[in-house]
Amino acid sequence: QVQLVESGGGLVQAGGSQRLSCAASGIIVSLRAMNWYRQAPGKQRELVAGITSDGNINYADSVKGRFTISRGNAKNTVYLQMNSLKPEDTAVYYCNGDHAGNRYWGQGTQVTVSS
């Protein structure tokens, strides 16, 4: 059974930093493409960052240079380091990964950036 559990969200001031974690079970993050998405109120869920099994990384234009996705293989966890946060980064952040033809999502973690 695949489970993805996000943590690390909360309230932060604009310009601050936060690190999100996505702890995985039932799936080996180093062998799969893993992604971070976010969804702001009234908006569609959007891709924030992704890392493939061979380490290729991509970012949404809106977060390039500020966010960094990485893997902690020993802990089977995917991270999203967020720096220089802006109020428009406020959203629920989700991680996902594919396994055996299915896409799995975590429950999400709320990030609120105050101005």
Secondary structure as UniProt FT lines:
FT   STRAND          3..7
FT   STRAND          10..13
FT   TURN            14..15
FT   STRAND          18..25
FT   HELIX           29..31
FT   STRAND          34..39
FT   TURN            41..42
FT   STRAND          46..51
FT   TURN            53..54
FT   STRAND          57..59
FT   TURN            61..66
FT   STRAND          67..72
FT   HELIX           73..75
FT   STRAND          77..82
FT   HELIX           87..89
FT   STRAND          91..99
FT   TURN            100..101
FT   STRAND          102..105
FT   STRAND          109..114
//
